[in-house]
Amino acid sequence: MHFGHSQPIYDVAAIRDIEARHASEDPPLMERAGAAATRAVLAHSRGTRLAPLIACGPGNNGGDGFVVARLLRSRGINPTVVYLGEETKLPADALEALAHYRRFGGEIDHEIPKRPFSLVVDALFGIGLQRPIEGAYAELIDRINGLGCPVLALDVPSGLCADTGRVLGRAVKANFTATFIALKPGLLTLDGPDRCGELHLRDLGLAVEALVPAQGYVIAPHVLRQVLQPRALNSH
């Protein structure tokens, strides 16, 4: 985790409030998140000709994944996209993102093909997850964790509670996490640091502190330098 100054921290309820305040903006937040995630995919998959795998879930985190898949196809990269859910139950924004991906010639797989990938994009479950992951999604997470290639999680590693850092049944073990809008407590506490890997904040151009007061801050090195003055060499 690399931050040049103290970053604000917001729980899920506050993030939802911020999202609601920007719901009518153009480009939409899902497009902004997908574009930021696409840049991360390109940065972390340089030097390989293998295509990435994008695992999309049944909510808006999955919608972010469909945006990434479309933007990669527009750059001549053909990712493998895995989606297990019923398309008719997707939220409206995610369903539109899937349709847009298909208009670019994209296809959907219902299981992970047996071939190597440059990178896995975890877009299964985001900050809205409330209950333990079981069944087919638990098996999919186990498979992702066993693929042996780098994993980029979008917003939070799937299965991690964004408020507490607790693993809900199963959780993806990411090498990198691109988290959107602001930091969440669960990325920094309990199991979060072991699951999110290298953490990168993408604020999507939102001035969050101007709208909603922060609930906490990351203590950056410059803060400690101001508070903890060097001791004399003869002290211990």
C-alpha positions in Angstrom: 0.0 0.0 0.0 1.5 3.3 -1.1 -0.2 6.6 -0.1 1.5 10.0 -0.1 -0.8 11.5 2.4 -3.5 10.5 5.0 -6.4 8.9 3.1 -10.0 9.0 4.4 -11.8 5.7 5.3 -15.5 5.1 4.8 -17.7 2.2 5.7 -20.2 0.6 3.3 -23.1 2.8 4.3 -21.1 6.0 3.6 -19.8 4.6 0.3 -23.4 3.9 -0.8 -24.3 7.5 0.2 -21.5 8.9 -1.9 -22.5 6.6 -4.9 -26.1 7.8 -4.6 -25.0 11.5 -4.7 -23.2 10.8 -8.0 -25.8 8.4 -9.6 -26.8 10.7 -12.4 -23.3 11.8 -13.5 -21.8 11.1 -16.8 -19.8 9.0 -17.3 -21.5 6.7 -14.8 -19.5 5.4 -11.9 -19.5 1.9 -13.3 -17.8 3.1 -16.5 -15.3 5.1 -14.4 -14.5 2.0 -12.2 -14.2 -0.2 -15.3 -11.8 2.2 -17.0 -9.6 2.4 -13.9 -9.7 -1.4 -13.5 -8.7 -1.8 -17.2 -5.7 0.4 -16.7 -4.7 -1.8 -13.7 -5.2 -5.0 -15.8 -2.9 -3.6 -18.5 -0.3 -2.5 -16.0 -0.2 -5.9 -14.3 -0.2 -8.1 -17.4 2.6 -6.5 -19.4 5.1 -8.8 -20.9 2.8 -11.8 -21.6 0.7 -12.8 -24.6 -1.7 -14.7 -22.5 -5.2 -13.3 -22.1 -6.8 -12.5 -18.7 -9.7 -14.3 -17.0 -12.5 -12.1 -15.7 -14.8 -13.7 -13.1 -18.0 -11.7 -12.9 -20.6 -11.9 -10.1 -24.4 -11.3 -9.9 -24.2 -7.6 -8.8 -22.6 -4.3 -9.8 -19.1 -5.7 -9.1 -19.8 -8.1 -11.9 -20.9 -5.1 -14.0 -17.5 -3.5 -13.4 -16.0 -6.7 -14.8 -18.1 -6.6 -17.9 -17.0 -3.1 -18.5 -13.3 -4.2 -18.2 -14.0 -7.1 -20.6 -15.5 -4.7 -23.2 -12.7 -2.1 -22.9 -10.1 -4.9 -23.3 -11.8 -6.2 -26.4 -11.8 -2.6 -27.8 -8.0 -2.8 -27.4 -7.7 -6.1 -29.2 -7.4 -8.3 -26.1 -9.9 -11.1 -25.9 -10.5 -12.0 -22.2 -12.2 -15.1 -21.0 -15.3 -14.0 -19.0 -16.9 -16.4 -16.5 -20.4 -15.7 -15.2 -22.4 -18.2 -13.2 -25.6 -16.3 -12.4 -28.9 -15.7 -14.2 -28.6 -12.8 -16.4 -32.2 -11.6 -15.9 -31.4 -11.1 -12.2 -28.5 -8.7 -12.8 -29.0 -5.1 -11.6 -29.9 -2.7 -14.5 -26.5 -1.1 -14.8 -24.7 -4.5 -14.8 -27.1 -5.9 -17.3 -26.5 -3.0 -19.6 -22.7 -3.5 -19.2 -23.1 -7.1 -20.2 -25.2 -6.2 -23.2 -22.6 -3.6 -24.3 -19.8 -6.2 -23.9 -21.8 -8.6 -26.1 -22.2 -5.9 -28.8 -18.3 -5.9 -29.0 -18.5 -9.6 -29.8 -17.9 -10.8 -26.2 -18.9 -14.3 -25.0 -19.7 -15.8 -21.6 -18.3 -19.0 -20.2 -20.0 -20.8 -17.2 -16.8 -22.4 -15.9 -13.1 -21.7 -16.0 -11.5 -23.3 -19.1 -8.4 -25.4 -18.5 -5.7 -23.1 -19.9 -3.3 -20.6 -18.6 -4.1 -17.0 -18.0 -2.0 -13.8 -17.6 -4.1 -12.6 -14.7 -7.5 -13.2 -13.0 -9.8 -10.2 -12.5 -11.9 -10.9 -9.4 -15.2 -9.1 -10.1 -17.5 -11.6 -8.2 -18.6 -9.8 -5.1 -18.0 -6.2 -3.9 -18.8 -4.2 -0.8 -22.4 -5.3 -0.7 -21.7 -8.9 0.4 -23.6 -9.7 3.6 -23.6 -13.5 3.9 -21.1 -16.4 3.6 -20.2 -17.6 0.2 -21.2 -21.2 -0.4 -21.9 -23.7 -3.2 -20.8 -22.9 -6.8 -19.3 -19.5 -6.0 -17.2 -21.0 -3.2 -15.9 -23.6 -5.6 -15.2 -20.9 -8.2 -13.2 -18.9 -5.6 -11.2 -22.1 -4.7 -10.4 -22.5 -8.3 -9.3 -18.9 -8.7 -7.0 -19.2 -5.7 -5.5 -22.3 -7.2 -4.8 -21.1 -10.7 -1.2 -19.9 -9.9 -1.4 -16.6 -11.7 -1.7 -13.1 -10.3 -5.2 -12.0 -9.1 -6.5 -8.4 -9.3 -9.5 -7.8 -7.1 -12.0 -5.1 -7.9 -13.0 -2.9 -4.9 -12.5 -5.7 -2.3 -11.4 -9.3 -2.7 -14.6 -11.4 -3.1 -15.7 -12.9 0.2 -14.1 -10.2 2.4 -16.5 -8.1 4.5 -15.7 -4.5 3.5 -16.6 -3.1 7.0 -14.8 -5.6 9.2 -12.2 -7.5 7.2 -13.8 -10.8 8.1 -13.8 -13.6 5.6 -17.4 -14.6 4.8 -17.1 -18.4 4.1 -14.6 -18.1 1.3 -12.5 -15.2 0.0 -10.2 -14.6 -2.9 -6.6 -14.1 -2.1 -5.5 -11.2 -4.3 -2.1 -10.0 -5.3 -3.5 -6.6 -6.1 -6.7 -4.8 -5.2 -8.0 -1.7 -7.0 -10.5 -0.2 -4.6 -12.8 2.5 -5.8 -13.9 5.9 -4.4 -12.3 5.6 -1.0 -10.6 3.1 1.4 -12.9 0.7 3.4 -12.1 -0.5 6.9 -12.1 -4.2 5.9 -9.2 -3.7 3.5 -7.0 -2.5 6.5 -8.2 -4.7 9.4 -8.4 -8.4 10.4 -8.0 -10.6 7.3 -8.1 -7.7 4.9 -4.3 -7.0 4.5 -3.6 -10.7 3.9 -6.3 -11.0 1.3 -6.0 -7.7 -0.7 -2.3 -7.8 -1.5 -1.0 -4.5 -2.9 -3.7 -1.9 -2.4 -4.3 0.8 -5.0 -7.0 3.5 -4.5 -8.9 4.9 -7.5 -11.1 7.8 -6.4 -12.9 8.0 -9.7 -12.5 11.8 -9.6 -14.9 12.2 -6.7 -14.1 14.8 -3.9 -15.6 12.5 -1.2 -14.6 14.6 1.8 -16.5 17.6 0.4 -19.7 15.6 0.6 -19.4 13.1 3.5 -17.2 13.4 6.6 -14.5 10.7 6.8 -14.9 8.1 9.5 -11.2 7.6 9.9 -7.8 8.1 8.2 -4.8 6.0 7.3 -1.9 7.2 9.3 0.7 8.1 6.7 4.4 8.3 7.4 4.5 12.1 7.4 2.1 12.1 10.3 4.3 9.9 12.4 7.4 12.0 11.5 5.6 15.1 12.9 4.6 13.3 16.2 7.5 11.0 16.9 10.7 13.1 17.1 14.1 11.4 16.9 15.5 10.4 20.3 18.9 11.2 21.6 21.4 8.4 20.9 22.0 7.9 24.6 18.4 7.0 25.3 16.7 3.6 25.2 
